[in-house]
């Protein structure tokens, strides 16, 4: 259920970086909402009617094939925004947007956000700047999916999820993991079992517990650090 937000959620890093006057353009039009894990926020081809600023959890952006299968190309947490380019005009999503971890988002309608962009160079630059971040993330993820083994990608993805959850325990089903990584469920089962045997994680009933983060980082590909820097 939507609820008016009387203040500005400064735990979203993009909003917190805006000067006070620019925040005041947005504040009266913001609302907050809790989103459940697995919820499809937007399908590819649908128009953004709202702009979403996460302040917990994580959203996954998936490229979807004609047969309905998808693979993750980027993730957005409290450092970013989904739908920001709607501020520069009518904008249709090129990806499926899925709630990867339970979360809270602050929202503004696309028309109200466009008004703010029209009146603020800083808000406009926020849209353009973060769009470049997402493009770079998609490039790195595409290279990672093509060049790195599934075990290294699994570790990279798990570290990203734990960072966003701000916890060493992450609740993720094998089906969800398989879709994010673009592999079969049996591959996820095998990889998780191998990493568990190495002592980096424990995995039971959809809950992954990172017990040795240093070991998990050694098993992950270079893309974890690359994406973290971006």
N, C-alpha and C positions, 0 to 999 in steps of 0.2 A: 504494500500500500504506500502511496506517495504521501509525503508529509512536507509542509513548508519548512524551509531552512532559514531561520532568521539571521544567521551569520554566514561567514564564508569559511568553508572547510579547508583550512590551511595545511592539512596533512596531505593534500594533493600538491605535489611539488611545483607543477606549472602554475596553478592558481596562487600559491604562496610566493612565487617569484614576480608576480605582477605588482606594479606600483599601486598604492592605495586608491588613487583616483580611478584606475582602470578596474580594480576590484569592485568599486562602488557602481560601475556600469552593469556589472553582472549580478551582484548580490541580491537585488530585489526579485530576480527571476529564477533563482536557484531552488531546486527541491532535491530531496534525498530519497534513496530507495535501497532496500536490501535485495540482493539477487542470489538465488539458490544455485548451487553447483549443477552444471549440466544444462542450464537454461540457454536456449538459443535466443540471443538478444536481437540478432538481425541476420537475414539470409542474403546471400549474394544477389545483387540486382535490386534490392529494396532501397528505397530512399531514406536517408537519415532524417527523421523528424525531430530527433533530439541529439544533443552532444553530451558525451558521458566523460566525467572526470572521476576515475576510481580513487578511493582513499583507503581501500584495503582489498585483499584478494587479487585476482588476476583474470583478465580476459584473453582468450585465444583467438587469433585471426587465422582462418583456414581457407585455403584455396580449394574449391569444390569442383570435381570432375563431373562429366555428364552422367555417369552412373551413380552419382550421389556421394562417392567416396571423397574424403578430404584429407589434407595434411596441413599441419600448422606451419605458418611462415613467419609469424611474429606474435609477441605477447605484450600486453599493456597492463601495468600496475599503477601504483600511486604516483609514479614519475610522469605519467602521460595523459593522453586524451584519445578517445575514439570518436570519430566523426567531426574532428576539428575543421576539416576542409569544407564542411557544410557552411562555415562562416563566410566562404568566398563565393557562394552560389549554391544552387540546387545540386545535390551530390548523392549519387547512388553508390552503395557499397559494392566493392569488387570481391569481397570475402564474406564468409560466414563468421559471425561473431558469437562465441560461446563462452559462458561463464565457466572457467576452469577451476577456480576455487571460490567458495562462498565469499561474498563481498558486499561492500557498500559503495554506491556511486552517487555523485552529485550530478544533477542534470540541468540542462537549460534547453528550451525549445530552439530548433534551428532558426526560425525567424527572429527570435530575440537575440540569438548569438550573432546573426548577420548584422543586426543593428549595432551591436557592440563593436564588431569588426569595422563597420563603416565609420565609427566615431573614435577608433583607437588604433594607432599604428602598432602599439605594443601587443594588443590582442591579435591583430592580423599576423604579426611576426611569430606569435606563439603557434598559430596554425601552421604556418609555413615551416617553421623550425622543427616542430615535432613530426611533421609529415616526412621530412628528410631523415629523421631518426628511424621511422618505421621502414622507409625504403632501404636504408642501410641494413637494418635488422633482417629484412626479407632477403637481401643479397647474401648475407652471411649464413642464414639458415638454409637457403637453397644450396649453397656450396657444401655446407655441413651434411645435409641429407644425401647429397650425391657422392661425397668423398669419404665420409667417416663411417666406421662400423656402428651397428645398432647399439652395442654396449656403451661406446663412448658417448653416443647421442643420448641414450637413456640417462646416463650420469649427468650430462650437461643439462638436460631438461629437468631432472629432479632437483639439481642445485638451484636452477632458476625458480622453480616452484617453491622451494623452501625459503628462498630469499623473499619472495613476494608474500608468503604466508607468515614470515617472521617466526618460523618454528621449525624444529627438526622433525616434526611429525606432520605428514601430509596425507590426506585421505584421497586416494585415487584408485579407481577400478582398473583392471587389466584391459577392459574394453576401451576405456577412455584413453589410457596410455597408448594402446595400439593405434587408435585413430590419430592421436597427436603426432606419433612418430611415423605413421604411414607403413606399419608392419602388421603381421598377423598376431593374433592374441598369443598363439603358442610361442612366438619369438619373444614376446614380453615376459612370459612365464619363465622361459629358459634363461634370459638375461638377468631377471630379478633373482632367480635362484643362484646363479653364478656369483653375482655381486654379494648376495647374502652369505655365501660360503666363504668369501674373501673377508668377511667381517665388517664391511662398510655400512650395511643396512640390515634391518630386519623387516620382514614383510608378512603381514597376516591380516586376512579379512579386509583387504582394501586399504589398509593403513601402512604406509611406509615410514619407518623410523630411521633416521640417519644417526648411526652410532659412531661413525668415524668419518667426519667431514673431510679431513686431510686426505684420507685414502680415496674417498669419492672424487675429490678434485683431481687426484693423480690419475684416476681411471677416466675422467671426462676428457673430451677433446679440447683443443685450444679455443674453440668457439665460445666456451663459457666466459673466459676472461675477456675475449674480444667484445662480446655482447654486453658484458658488465661495464666495460669502459665506455661503450656507446651510450 
